[in-house]
Amino acid sequence: MTPPPSLESLREQIDSLDDELLALVERRLAASRAVAELKSSRGDDHLCLRPRREQQVIARLVQQATVAPETLIASLWRELMAFSLQAQVRTELVLHGPDPEALRWAARERFGSAAPLRHADSAAAALDAALRQEAVAIVALADGAAWIESLHPTLSIFDLLRDEAGEVVAAAVGRIPPEELPEPPALPSGHEEGGR
């Protein structure tokens, strides 16, 4: 009968796995830089962010997992994808809404910790940043969200952000290529999107 592994040997195994994980993360970031070089040669005015691809990657990995819970997979890969995006091009999150801390939490939960955050004084200012800069507008769906009706045609709501209780608090808006848009998010009742 084989004796159970010692605590020390298990820790050594974990250290070895950590080393392998780090090597893979670094390879992934290097591949992201190569992708950025290819994208920059296209002259495209869309964001480098690809929400449909993100959804597909996470769904595929969740399907393959046998031990890791879905929340862990989604959290880890969103963080990896966030750093990969920043390796391609610095992309800001521009927030506007009545509860800045709730927006900040929701933005970090959805987009990871890599992107720089800043607050805008108005929904119009956040949306202008999304229109003219390498930025995603995170705009609260408060007070009727009149901004939705006048959304610029090149901007799309591509995701809805939720607070810690799971309530929709904001929309993520950006210049996403039509073929990269996920299924349109169902806006809470009373909101209509004019931009898509």
Accessible surface in RSA format (square Angstrom, percent):
REM  Atomic radii and reference values for relative SASA: ProtOr
REM  Chains: A
REM  Algorithm: Lee & Richards
REM  Probe-radius: 1.40
REM  Slices: 20
REM RES _ NUM      All-atoms   Total-Side   Main-Chain    Non-polar    All polar
REM                ABS   REL    ABS   REL    ABS   REL    ABS   REL    ABS   REL
RES MET A   1   240.28 124.4 153.88 101.8  86.40 205.7 131.47 111.8 108.82 144.2
RES THR A   2   119.84  85.2  99.18 100.5  20.66  49.2  66.05  88.7  53.79  81.3
RES PRO A   3   103.65  75.5  90.32  82.3  13.33  48.5  96.71  79.8   6.93  43.1
RES PRO A   4   117.25  85.5  97.60  89.0  19.65  71.4 103.93  85.8  13.33  82.8
RES PRO A   5    89.00  64.9  65.35  59.6  23.66  86.0  75.91  62.7  13.09  81.4
RES SER A   6    63.35  53.5  50.93  68.0  12.41  28.6  50.66 107.9  12.69  17.8
RES LEU A   7   114.29  63.6 104.36  74.7   9.93  25.0 105.59  74.2   8.70  23.4
RES GLU A   8   120.80  69.4 115.61  87.5   5.19  12.4  41.29  79.9  79.52  64.9
RES SER A   9    46.05  38.9  39.24  52.4   6.81  15.7  38.99  83.0   7.06   9.9
RES LEU A  10    73.15  40.7  72.72  52.0   0.43   1.1  72.79  51.1   0.36   1.0
RES ARG A  11   144.84  60.8 143.97  73.4   0.87   2.1  47.11  64.4  97.73  59.2
RES GLU A  12   101.86  58.5  95.78  72.5   6.07  14.5  41.41  80.1  60.45  49.4
RES GLN A  13   102.08  57.1  94.98  69.4   7.10  16.9  32.41  69.0  69.67  52.8
RES ILE A  14    99.11  56.4  99.05  73.8   0.05   0.1  99.11  71.4   0.00   0.0
RES ASP A  15    84.98  59.5  83.84  83.4   1.14   2.7  23.92  56.3  61.06  60.9
RES SER A  16    55.11  46.6  50.22  67.0   4.89  11.3  28.12  59.9  26.99  37.8
RES LEU A  17    86.80  48.3  86.58  61.9   0.22   0.6  86.58  60.8   0.22   0.6
RES ASP A  18    73.85  51.7  68.75  68.4   5.11  12.1  24.37  57.4  49.48  49.3
RES ASP A  19    99.17  69.5  91.92  91.5   7.25  17.1  28.88  68.0  70.29  70.1
RES GLU A  20    97.31  55.9  92.47  70.0   4.84  11.5  39.27  76.0  58.04  47.4
RES LEU A  21   106.71  59.4 106.58  76.2   0.14   0.3 106.62  74.9   0.10   0.3
RES LEU A  22   104.96  58.5 101.22  72.4   3.74   9.4 104.29  73.2   0.67   1.8
RES ALA A  23    53.52  49.2  46.10  71.1   7.43  16.9  52.26  73.6   1.26   3.3
RES LEU A  24    95.09  53.0  90.90  65.0   4.19  10.5  91.23  64.1   3.85  10.4
RES VAL A  25    47.25  31.1  46.01  41.7   1.24   3.0  47.15  41.0   0.10   0.3
RES GLU A  26   104.16  59.8  98.10  74.2   6.06  14.4  27.31  52.8  76.86  62.8
RES ARG A  27   168.61  70.8 160.15  81.6   8.46  20.1  59.15  80.8 109.46  66.3
RES ARG A  28    73.01  30.7  66.26  33.8   6.76  16.1  36.43  49.8  36.58  22.2
RES LEU A  29    37.95  21.1  37.95  27.1   0.00   0.0  37.95  26.7   0.00   0.0
RES ALA A  30    56.08  51.6  48.43  74.7   7.65  17.4  50.01  70.4   6.07  16.1
RES ALA A  31    56.90  52.3  48.13  74.3   8.76  19.9  55.65  78.4   1.25   3.3
RES SER A  32     9.08   7.7   6.75   9.0   2.33   5.4   2.01   4.3   7.07   9.9
RES ARG A  33   129.54  54.4 128.14  65.3   1.40   3.3  47.28  64.6  82.26  49.9
RES ALA A  34    53.11  48.8  48.94  75.5   4.17   9.5  51.02  71.8   2.09   5.5
RES VAL A  35    60.71  40.0  60.47  54.7   0.25   0.6  60.59  52.6   0.12   0.3
RES ALA A  36    15.92  14.6  11.97  18.5   3.95   9.0  12.77  18.0   3.15   8.3
RES GLU A  37   126.35  72.5 116.67  88.3   9.68  23.0  44.94  86.9  81.41  66.5
RES LEU A  38   130.39  72.6 127.06  90.9   3.34   8.4 128.02  89.9   2.37   6.4
RES LYS A  39    35.92  17.5  31.48  19.3   4.43  10.6  25.54  23.0  10.38  11.1
RES SER A  40    89.43  75.6  56.48  75.4  32.96  75.9  51.37 109.4  38.06  53.3
RES SER A  41    94.90  80.2  53.93  72.0  40.97  94.4  50.36 107.2  44.54  62.4
RES ARG A  42   132.10  55.5  96.51  49.2  35.58  84.7  60.95  83.3  71.15  43.1
RES GLY A  43    72.21  89.0   0.00   N/A  72.21  89.0  41.26 113.2  30.94  69.3
RES ASP A  44    61.43  43.0  27.53  27.4  33.90  80.2  20.80  49.0  40.63  40.5
RES ASP A  45   110.05  77.1 100.54 100.1   9.51  22.5  42.91 101.0  67.14  67.0
RES HIS A  46    68.12  37.2  57.53  40.0  10.59  27.1  38.34  39.5  29.78  34.7
RES LEU A  47     0.34   0.2   0.13   0.1   0.20   0.5   0.13   0.1   0.20   0.5
RES CYS A  48    23.97  18.1  19.72  22.0   4.26  10.0   0.74   1.9  23.23  25.1
RES LEU A  49     6.59   3.7   4.86   3.5   1.73   4.3   6.45   4.5   0.13   0.4
RES ARG A  50    32.19  13.5  28.57  14.6   3.61   8.6  17.70  24.2  14.48   8.8
RES PRO A  51     1.95   1.4   1.52   1.4   0.43   1.6   1.52   1.3   0.43   2.7
RES ARG A  52    85.64  36.0  85.64  43.7   0.00   0.0  20.36  27.8  65.28  39.6
RES ARG A  53   141.32  59.3 140.71  71.7   0.61   1.5  42.95  58.7  98.37  59.6
RES GLU A  54    19.55  11.2  19.55  14.8   0.00   0.0   8.65  16.7  10.90   8.9
RES GLN A  55    96.04  53.7  88.09  64.4   7.95  18.9  35.39  75.3  60.65  46.0
RES GLN A  56   101.91  57.0  93.71  68.5   8.20  19.5  40.65  86.5  61.26  46.5
RES VAL A  57     7.93   5.2   7.20   6.5   0.73   1.8   7.93   6.9   0.00   0.0
RES ILE A  58    17.31   9.9  17.31  12.9   0.00   0.0  17.31  12.5   0.00   0.0
RES ALA A  59    62.58  57.5  50.71  78.3  11.87  27.0  57.84  81.5   4.74  12.6
RES ARG A  60   125.99  52.9 117.99  60.1   8.00  19.0  64.91  88.7  61.08  37.0
RES LEU A  61    30.05  16.7  27.65  19.8   2.40   6.0  27.66  19.4   2.39   6.4
RES VAL A  62    42.62  28.0  34.12  30.9   8.50  20.5  34.12  29.6   8.50  23.0
RES GLN A  63   155.41  86.9 130.20  95.2  25.21  60.0  42.69  90.9 112.72  85.5
RES GLN A  64   110.69  61.9  85.83  62.7  24.87  59.2  43.94  93.5  66.75  50.6
RES ALA A  65    36.81  33.8   7.18  11.1  29.63  67.4  17.59  24.8  19.22  50.9
RES THR A  66   133.79  95.2  91.38  92.6  42.41 101.1  76.52 102.8  57.27  86.6
RES VAL A  67   139.34  91.7 114.37 103.5  24.97  60.2 119.57 103.9  19.77  53.6
RES ALA A  68    40.43  37.2  26.56  41.0  13.87  31.6  29.54  41.6  10.89  28.8
RES PRO A  69    78.97  57.6  68.62  62.6  10.34  37.6  78.97  65.2   0.00   0.0
RES GLU A  70   110.88  63.7 102.99  77.9   7.89  18.8  23.83  46.1  87.06  71.1
RES THR A  71   109.25  77.7 101.54 102.9   7.71  18.4  86.16 115.7  23.09  34.9
RES LEU A  72    82.54  46.0  77.28  55.3   5.26  13.2  82.40  57.9   0.14   0.4
RES ILE A  73     7.57   4.3   7.57   5.6   0.00   0.0   7.57   5.5   0.00   0.0
RES ALA A  74    23.90  22.0  23.90  36.9   0.00   0.0  23.90  33.7   0.00   0.0
RES SER A  75    70.58  59.6  59.72  79.7  10.85  25.0  28.54  60.8  42.04  58.9
RES LEU A  76    87.89  49.0  86.41  61.8   1.49   3.7  87.46  61.4   0.43   1.2
RES TRP A  77    69.07  27.7  69.07  33.4   0.00   0.0  59.45  31.7   9.63  15.6
RES ARG A  78    61.35  25.8  57.29  29.2   4.06   9.7   9.13  12.5  52.22  31.6
RES GLU A  79    56.42  32.4  56.24  42.6   0.18   0.4  37.46  72.5  18.96  15.5
RES LEU A  80    34.11  19.0  33.08  23.7   1.03   2.6  34.03  23.9   0.09   0.2
RES MET A  81    19.50  10.1  15.80  10.5   3.71   8.8  11.15   9.5   8.35  11.1
RES ALA A  82    10.74   9.9   3.25   5.0   7.49  17.0  10.13  14.3   0.61   1.6
RES PHE A  83    95.01  47.5  92.37  57.2   2.64   6.9  92.37  56.0   2.64   7.6
RES SER A  84     5.95   5.0   5.95   7.9   0.00   0.0   5.90  12.6   0.05   0.1
RES LEU A  85    19.63  10.9  18.57  13.3   1.06   2.7  19.29  13.5   0.34   0.9
RES GLN A  86    38.17  21.3  21.67  15.8  16.50  39.3  17.71  37.7  20.46  15.5
RES ALA A  87    30.24  27.8   3.18   4.9  27.06  61.6  13.57  19.1  16.67  44.2
RES GLN A  88    38.09  21.3  17.70  12.9  20.39  48.6   0.10   0.2  37.99  28.8
RES VAL A  89    51.09  33.6  44.59  40.4   6.50  15.7  51.09  44.4   0.00   0.0
RES ARG A  90   146.88  61.7 135.37  69.0  11.51  27.4  62.51  85.4  84.37  51.1
RES THR A  91     1.90   1.4   1.90   1.9   0.00   0.0   1.79   2.4   0.12   0.2
RES GLU A  92    25.21  14.5  25.18  19.0   0.03   0.1   3.36   6.5  21.85  17.8
RES LEU A  93     3.00   1.7   3.00   2.1   0.00   0.0   3.00   2.1   0.00   0.0
RES VAL A  94     0.06   0.0   0.06   0.1   0.00   0.0   0.06   0.1   0.00   0.0
RES LEU A  95     0.14   0.1   0.11   0.1   0.03   0.1   0.11   0.1   0.03   0.1
RES HIS A  96    48.98  26.8  47.55  33.1   1.43   3.7  24.81  25.6  24.17  28.1
RES GLY A  97    15.70  19.4   0.00   N/A  15.70  19.4   1.77   4.9  13.93  31.2
RES PRO A  98   104.24  76.0  65.93  60.1  38.30 139.2  78.65  64.9  25.59 159.0
RES ASP A  99    76.96  53.9  74.55  74.2   2.42   5.7  29.18  68.7  47.79  47.7
RES PRO A 100    62.96  45.9  62.62  57.1   0.34   1.2  62.96  52.0   0.00   0.0
RES GLU A 101   120.20  69.0 116.65  88.2   3.55   8.5  64.00 123.8  56.20  45.9
RES ALA A 102    25.58  23.5  17.05  26.3   8.53  19.4  24.81  34.9   0.77   2.0
RES LEU A 103     3.94   2.2   3.94   2.8   0.00   0.0   3.94   2.8   0.00   0.0
RES ARG A 104    91.97  38.6  91.97  46.9   0.00   0.0  19.98  27.3  71.99  43.6
RES TRP A 105    92.03  36.9  85.66  41.5   6.38  15.0  71.68  38.2  20.35  33.0
RES ALA A 106     1.47   1.4   0.00   0.0   1.47   3.3   0.17   0.2   1.30   3.4
RES ALA A 107     0.00   0.0   0.00   0.0   0.00   0.0   0.00   0.0   0.00   0.0
RES ARG A 108    73.76  31.0  66.69  34.0   7.07  16.8  33.52  45.8  40.24  24.4
RES GLU A 109   108.34  62.2  91.27  69.0  17.08  40.7  28.12  54.4  80.22  65.5
RES ARG A 110    25.64  10.8  21.98  11.2   3.66   8.7  17.10  23.4   8.54   5.2
RES PHE A 111    14.17   7.1   9.13   5.7   5.03  13.1  12.58   7.6   1.59   4.5
RES GLY A 112     3.05   3.8   0.00   N/A   3.05   3.8   3.05   8.4   0.00   0.0
RES SER A 113    66.51  56.2  49.77  66.4  16.74  38.6  37.13  79.1  29.38  41.2
RES ALA A 114    22.54  20.7   0.94   1.5  21.59  49.1   4.11   5.8  18.43  48.8
RES ALA A 115     5.49   5.1   4.94   7.6   0.55   1.3   4.94   7.0   0.55   1.5
RES PRO A 116    37.94  27.7  27.69  25.2  10.25  37.3  37.94  31.3   0.00   0.0
RES LEU A 117    31.66  17.6   3.53   2.5  28.13  70.7   3.60   2.5  28.06  75.5
RES ARG A 118    88.29  37.1  81.97  41.8   6.32  15.0  48.37  66.1  39.92  24.2
RES HIS A 119    87.75  48.0  62.03  43.1  25.72  65.8  52.76  54.4  34.98  40.7
RES ALA A 120    14.32  13.2   1.26   1.9  13.06  29.7   6.52   9.2   7.80  20.7
RES ASP A 121   144.84 101.5 115.81 115.3  29.02  68.6  38.09  89.6 106.75 106.5
RES SER A 122    44.10  37.3  42.86  57.2   1.24   2.9  35.37  75.3   8.73  12.2
RES ALA A 123    18.72  17.2  16.19  25.0   2.53   5.8  16.19  22.8   2.53   6.7
RES ALA A 124    72.29  66.5  61.25  94.5  11.04  25.1  66.10  93.1   6.19  16.4
RES ALA A 125    45.30  41.7  32.30  49.8  13.00  29.6  39.35  55.4   5.95  15.8
RES ALA A 126     0.00   0.0   0.00   0.0   0.00   0.0   0.00   0.0   0.00   0.0
RES LEU A 127    19.76  11.0  19.39  13.9   0.37   0.9  19.60  13.8   0.16   0.4
RES ASP A 128    59.02  41.3  55.45  55.2   3.57   8.4  19.96  47.0  39.06  39.0
RES ALA A 129     3.14   2.9   2.15   3.3   0.99   2.3   2.70   3.8   0.44   1.2
RES ALA A 130     0.00   0.0   0.00   0.0   0.00   0.0   0.00   0.0   0.00   0.0
RES LEU A 131    36.79  20.5  28.66  20.5   8.13  20.4  28.66  20.1   8.13  21.9
RES ARG A 132   169.92  71.3 133.60  68.1  36.32  86.5  48.93  66.9 120.99  73.3
RES GLN A 133    82.33  46.0  75.00  54.8   7.33  17.5  35.69  76.0  46.64  35.4
RES GLU A 134    48.29  27.7  37.22  28.2  11.07  26.4  17.57  34.0  30.72  25.1
RES ALA A 135     0.03   0.0   0.03   0.1   0.00   0.0   0.03   0.0   0.00   0.0
RES VAL A 136     1.04   0.7   1.04   0.9   0.00   0.0   1.04   0.9   0.00   0.0
RES ALA A 137     0.03   0.0   0.00   0.0   0.03   0.1   0.03   0.0   0.00   0.0
RES ILE A 138     0.00   0.0   0.00   0.0   0.00   0.0   0.00   0.0   0.00   0.0
RES VAL A 139     1.40   0.9   1.40   1.3   0.00   0.0   1.40   1.2   0.00   0.0
RES ALA A 140    11.47  10.5   7.71  11.9   3.77   8.6   7.71  10.9   3.77  10.0
RES LEU A 141    21.52  12.0   3.36   2.4  18.17  45.7   4.74   3.3  16.79  45.2
RES ALA A 142    37.80  34.8  22.39  34.6  15.41  35.1  30.13  42.4   7.67  20.3
RES ASP A 143   146.50 102.6 102.04 101.6  44.47 105.1  45.07 106.1 101.43 101.2
RES GLY A 144    51.10  63.0   0.00   N/A  51.10  63.0  32.63  89.5  18.47  41.4
RES ALA A 145     5.19   4.8   0.00   0.0   5.19  11.8   3.49   4.9   1.70   4.5
RES ALA A 146    76.86  70.7  66.07 102.0  10.79  24.5  68.25  96.1   8.62  22.8
RES TRP A 147    28.56  11.5  19.34   9.4   9.22  21.7  25.01  13.3   3.55   5.8
RES ILE A 148     1.06   0.6   1.06   0.8   0.00   0.0   1.06   0.8   0.00   0.0
RES GLU A 149   131.41  75.4 106.78  80.8  24.63  58.6  29.57  57.2 101.83  83.1
RES SER A 150    94.57  79.9  64.42  86.0  30.15  69.5  53.35 113.6  41.22  57.7
RES LEU A 151    10.73   6.0   0.28   0.2  10.45  26.3   1.75   1.2   8.98  24.2
RES HIS A 152    76.67  41.9  69.70  48.4   6.97  17.8  48.26  49.7  28.41  33.1
RES PRO A 153   107.09  78.1  86.63  79.0  20.46  74.4  88.00  72.7  19.10 118.7
RES THR A 154    75.02  53.4  61.39  62.2  13.63  32.5  68.19  91.6   6.83  10.3
RES LEU A 155     2.65   1.5   2.65   1.9   0.00   0.0   2.65   1.9   0.00   0.0
RES SER A 156     9.71   8.2   9.71  13.0   0.00   0.0   0.03   0.1   9.68  13.6
RES ILE A 157     0.16   0.1   0.16   0.1   0.00   0.0   0.16   0.1   0.00   0.0
RES PHE A 158     2.96   1.5   0.00   0.0   2.96   7.7   0.06   0.0   2.90   8.3
RES ASP A 159    33.23  23.3  32.75  32.6   0.48   1.1   2.05   4.8  31.17  31.1
RES LEU A 160    20.12  11.2   8.20   5.9  11.92  30.0   8.20   5.8  11.92  32.1
RES LEU A 161     2.94   1.6   0.16   0.1   2.78   7.0   2.94   2.1   0.00   0.0
RES ARG A 162   125.67  52.8 117.59  59.9   8.08  19.2  38.82  53.1  86.85  52.6
RES ASP A 163    37.15  26.0  32.64  32.5   4.51  10.7   9.58  22.6  27.57  27.5
RES GLU A 164   137.56  79.0 104.37  79.0  33.19  79.0  30.02  58.1 107.55  87.8
RES ALA A 165    87.45  80.4  47.84  73.8  39.61  90.1  60.95  85.8  26.50  70.2
RES GLY A 166    35.14  43.3   0.00   N/A  35.14  43.3  25.60  70.2   9.55  21.4
RES GLU A 167   113.04  64.9 111.51  84.4   1.53   3.6  34.15  66.1  78.89  64.4
RES VAL A 168    37.31  24.6  14.20  12.9  23.11  55.7  14.20  12.3  23.11  62.7
RES VAL A 169    34.02  22.4  25.22  22.8   8.80  21.2  30.12  26.2   3.90  10.6
RES ALA A 170     0.00   0.0   0.00   0.0   0.00   0.0   0.00   0.0   0.00   0.0
RES ALA A 171     0.00   0.0   0.00   0.0   0.00   0.0   0.00   0.0   0.00   0.0
RES ALA A 172     0.00   0.0   0.00   0.0   0.00   0.0   0.00   0.0   0.00   0.0
RES VAL A 173     0.00   0.0   0.00   0.0   0.00   0.0   0.00   0.0   0.00   0.0
RES GLY A 174     0.00   0.0   0.00   N/A   0.00   0.0   0.00   0.0   0.00   0.0
RES ARG A 175    16.22   6.8  16.22   8.3   0.00   0.0   7.41  10.1   8.81   5.3
RES ILE A 176     5.83   3.3   0.00   0.0   5.83  14.0   0.00   0.0   5.83  15.8
RES PRO A 177     3.98   2.9   3.98   3.6   0.00   0.0   3.98   3.3   0.00   0.0
RES PRO A 178    98.66  71.9  87.90  80.1  10.76  39.1  88.31  72.9  10.34  64.3
RES GLU A 179   116.09  66.6 101.89  77.1  14.20  33.8  64.00 123.8  52.09  42.5
RES GLU A 180    38.78  22.3  38.78  29.3   0.00   0.0   1.37   2.6  37.41  30.5
RES LEU A 181    14.12   7.9  13.70   9.8   0.42   1.1  13.70   9.6   0.42   1.1
RES PRO A 182     5.69   4.1   1.93   1.8   3.76  13.7   3.15   2.6   2.54  15.8
RES GLU A 183   139.46  80.1 129.67  98.1   9.79  23.3  64.81 125.4  74.65  60.9
RES PRO A 184    88.07  64.2  70.70  64.4  17.38  63.2  70.70  58.4  17.38 108.0
RES PRO A 185    31.01  22.6  11.75  10.7  19.26  70.0  21.63  17.9   9.38  58.3
RES ALA A 186    92.42  85.0  66.84 103.1  25.59  58.2  76.66 108.0  15.76  41.7
RES LEU A 187    36.59  20.4  13.52   9.7  23.07  58.0  13.52   9.5  23.07  62.1
RES PRO A 188    46.32  33.8  33.65  30.7  12.67  46.0  45.95  37.9   0.37   2.3
RES SER A 189   114.50  96.8  83.18 111.0  31.32  72.2  57.48 122.4  57.02  79.9
RES GLY A 190    79.78  98.4   0.00   N/A  79.78  98.4  43.22 118.6  36.56  81.9
RES HIS A 191    32.17  17.6  16.05  11.2  16.11  41.2   6.64   6.8  25.53  29.7
RES GLU A 192   135.92  78.0 129.39  97.9   6.54  15.6  46.88  90.7  89.04  72.7
RES GLU A 193    41.21  23.7  17.13  13.0  24.08  57.3   7.49  14.5  33.73  27.5
RES GLY A 194    51.92  64.0   0.00   N/A  51.92  64.0  21.32  58.5  30.60  68.5
RES GLY A 195    10.96  13.5   0.00   N/A  10.96  13.5   1.66   4.6   9.30  20.8
RES ARG A 196    98.36  41.3  41.56  21.2  56.80 135.2  65.43  89.4  32.93  20.0
END  Absolute sums over single chains surface
CHAIN  1 A    11640.1       9501.5       2138.6       6680.4       4959.7
END  Absolute sums over all chains
TOTAL         11640.1       9501.5       2138.6       6680.4       4959.7
